[in-house]
């Protein structure tokens, strides 16, 4: 019997609508899902432990022979609410940042924002995603995913990185893509992955009811986040934002060359 395609999935709330069909719908039982952090998703795909994963968008630039599923992403058209720079000082005064070590795209985005738009060089230290501990050691903390979404501690300034990107570029920001090695035959998966997402977007109320208690949130808060803060398409506007991100990442030296998107 052929083994199931191995899918590496980010264990944050914002990924749930993408895989809802695989968890509860017609795609259930067709995929071998494993849950981890964004950084480890990228590593699983790169090492061949996974055939496809929700990969931080910057990691696509660091992968050889990678392909992307067309029309799908985790993006934000304005505010994202789950990628936050928590700071004790105004952003123009930040010198040191403790960086959530599960982040790759958000770390790159912060470097671009600081270098290109605030003309600042900051010293960065990777940290476990514990905001209060991070802020003891640095001027600011970059926190992503559910820890950012549910943070309610005291902090002087909160900067939403998708909103910052939008302010300076006028474009959406794409945080993650379904990506895998070209030999994995990804094009045969696309129909299922689109159907799984579409099923999830029709079931947002069910997702909110199930996940709100886990995150100590109200169902309405989860619903708004998944429908208004997160965008699951890869439309022309999102692709434009992504291309600019890749271009600037190359300019500031985060990646050596800028690669075009290679769709499965």
C-alpha positions in Angstrom: 0.0 0.0 0.0 1.4 3.4 -0.9 2.2 5.7 2.1 0.1 8.8 2.6 1.6 12.2 1.6 3.4 13.6 4.7 2.2 17.2 5.5 4.0 19.4 8.0 1.6 21.8 9.7 2.1 24.9 11.9 0.4 24.3 15.2 -1.1 27.8 15.4 -4.8 28.8 15.1 -4.2 30.6 11.8 -3.4 27.3 10.0 -6.6 25.5 11.2 -8.9 26.6 8.3 -6.3 25.4 5.7 -6.4 21.8 7.1 -10.0 21.6 8.4 -11.0 19.4 5.5 -8.1 17.0 6.4 -9.2 17.1 10.1 -13.0 16.9 9.7 -13.9 16.9 6.0 -13.6 14.9 2.8 -9.8 14.9 2.9 -9.7 13.2 6.3 -7.5 10.1 6.3 -5.8 11.0 3.0 -2.8 12.8 4.6 -0.2 12.1 7.3 -0.2 15.3 9.4 2.5 16.4 11.8 2.3 19.6 13.9 5.2 21.8 14.7 6.5 25.4 14.6 7.0 27.4 11.4 10.8 27.1 11.5 10.6 23.3 12.0 8.0 23.0 9.2 10.6 24.5 6.8 13.3 22.1 8.1 11.0 19.1 7.7 10.3 19.9 4.1 14.0 20.7 3.4 15.2 17.4 5.0 12.6 15.3 3.2 10.8 14.4 6.4 7.7 16.0 4.9 6.5 16.1 1.3 4.8 19.5 1.7 4.5 22.0 4.6 3.1 25.4 5.5 6.5 27.0 5.1 7.5 30.5 6.2 7.5 32.5 3.0 11.2 33.6 3.4 12.2 29.9 3.6 11.0 29.4 0.0 13.9 31.5 -1.0 16.3 29.2 0.8 15.0 26.0 -0.6 16.4 24.2 -3.7 13.9 22.7 -6.2 10.9 24.0 -4.2 7.4 24.4 -5.6 4.4 26.3 -4.2 0.7 25.5 -4.4 -1.1 28.2 -6.4 -3.8 30.3 -4.8 -3.2 29.4 -1.2 -1.3 31.2 1.6 -1.4 32.6 5.1 -1.4 36.3 4.6 -2.8 39.6 6.0 -4.3 42.4 4.0 -3.9 44.9 6.9 -3.5 44.1 10.6 -2.6 40.5 11.5 -2.8 40.6 15.3 -0.5 37.6 15.7 2.9 39.0 14.6 3.7 41.6 17.2 6.7 43.7 18.2 6.2 44.4 21.9 8.4 47.2 23.0 9.4 49.1 26.1 10.4 52.1 24.0 9.1 53.7 20.7 10.2 51.8 17.7 12.7 54.6 16.7 14.6 54.0 19.9 14.8 50.2 19.9 18.4 48.8 20.1 17.9 45.2 21.1 15.2 42.7 20.2 14.5 39.2 21.6 13.2 37.2 18.7 10.8 34.3 18.9 13.0 31.4 17.8 10.1 29.7 16.0 9.9 32.6 13.6 11.7 33.0 10.3 9.5 35.2 8.0 8.6 37.6 10.8 12.2 37.8 11.8 13.1 38.8 8.2 10.2 41.2 8.0 11.3 42.9 11.2 14.9 43.3 9.8 13.5 44.8 6.6 11.2 47.2 8.4 14.0 48.4 10.7 16.7 48.7 8.0 14.6 50.0 5.1 11.9 52.1 6.8 13.3 53.1 10.2 17.0 53.2 9.2 18.0 51.2 12.3 20.4 48.4 13.0 19.2 46.3 16.0 20.9 43.5 17.9 18.8 40.4 17.8 18.8 37.4 20.2 16.7 34.2 19.6 14.5 33.4 22.5 11.7 31.0 23.6 8.3 32.7 23.0 7.8 34.0 26.5 7.1 37.7 26.1 7.6 38.8 29.7 11.0 37.0 29.9 12.0 38.3 26.5 11.3 41.9 27.6 13.5 41.5 30.7 16.5 41.0 28.4 15.8 43.4 25.5 14.1 46.6 24.5 11.5 44.8 22.5 10.2 41.3 21.8 9.1 39.8 18.5 6.3 37.3 19.3 4.3 35.3 16.7 1.3 33.0 16.5 -1.0 32.1 19.4 1.4 33.6 22.1 1.1 37.0 20.3 -2.6 36.7 19.6 -3.4 36.0 23.3 -0.8 38.3 24.9 -2.3 40.7 27.4 0.7 41.7 29.5 1.8 45.3 30.3 3.9 46.9 27.5 4.5 50.5 26.4 4.2 50.0 22.7 2.7 47.3 20.4 3.5 47.2 16.7 1.6 44.9 14.4 4.2 44.0 11.7 1.6 43.4 8.9 0.2 46.8 9.6 3.7 48.3 9.6 4.4 46.7 6.2 1.1 47.9 4.8 1.8 51.5 6.1 5.1 51.7 4.2 4.3 49.6 1.1 0.5 49.8 0.7 0.6 46.0 0.1 -0.6 42.8 2.0 2.0 40.6 3.6 2.3 36.8 2.9 3.6 35.0 6.0 3.5 31.4 4.8 3.0 29.2 1.7 2.2 25.5 1.0 5.6 24.5 -0.4 7.4 21.2 -1.1 10.1 19.6 -3.2 9.3 19.5 -6.9 9.8 15.7 -7.0 6.9 15.3 -4.5 4.4 15.8 -7.3 2.5 18.6 -5.6 0.2 19.5 -8.4 -1.8 16.3 -7.7 -2.4 17.7 -4.1 -3.7 21.1 -5.0 -7.4 20.2 -5.5 -7.6 18.6 -2.1 -5.8 21.5 -0.4 -8.0 24.1 -2.0 -11.1 22.0 -1.0 -9.8 21.6 2.6 -9.4 25.4 2.9 -12.7 26.2 1.4 -14.4 23.7 3.8 -12.6 25.4 6.7 -13.7 28.9 5.6 -17.3 27.6 5.5 -16.9 26.2 9.1 -15.4 29.2 10.9 -18.1 29.1 13.6 -17.3 25.5 14.4 -13.5 26.2 14.4 -14.1 29.2 16.7 -16.3 27.1 19.1 -13.6 24.4 19.3 -10.5 26.6 19.5 -11.6 29.6 21.6 -11.6 27.7 25.0 -8.1 26.2 24.2 -6.7 29.7 23.7 -8.8 31.4 26.5 -10.4 33.6 23.8 -14.0 34.3 23.0 -15.4 32.6 19.9 -16.2 35.9 18.3 -12.5 37.0 18.7 -11.4 33.8 16.9 -14.0 34.3 14.2 -12.9 37.9 13.5 -9.2 36.9 13.5 -9.7 34.1 11.0 -12.0 36.1 8.7 -10.7 39.6 8.9 -7.0 39.5 10.0 -5.9 36.4 8.1 -6.3 36.0 4.3 -6.0 32.5 2.8 -5.7 33.4 -0.8 -2.6 34.1 -3.0 -4.2 36.7 -5.2 -2.4 39.2 -7.4 -2.2 41.7 -4.6 -0.7 39.2 -2.2 1.8 38.0 -4.8 2.8 41.6 -5.4 3.5 42.0 -1.6 5.4 38.8 -1.6 7.6 39.8 -4.5 8.5 43.0 -2.8 9.3 41.2 0.4 11.7 38.9 -1.5 13.3 41.8 -3.3 13.9 43.7 -0.1 15.1 40.6 1.7 17.8 40.2 -1.0 18.7 43.9 -0.8 19.3 43.8 3.0 21.3 40.5 2.7 18.8 38.1 4.3 18.9 35.9 1.1 21.7 35.9 -1.5 19.5 35.9 -4.6 15.8 36.5 -5.3 14.0 33.5 -6.7 10.7 33.7 -8.7 7.8 31.7 -7.4 7.7 28.3 -9.0 4.1 27.0 -8.9 3.3 23.3 -9.0 
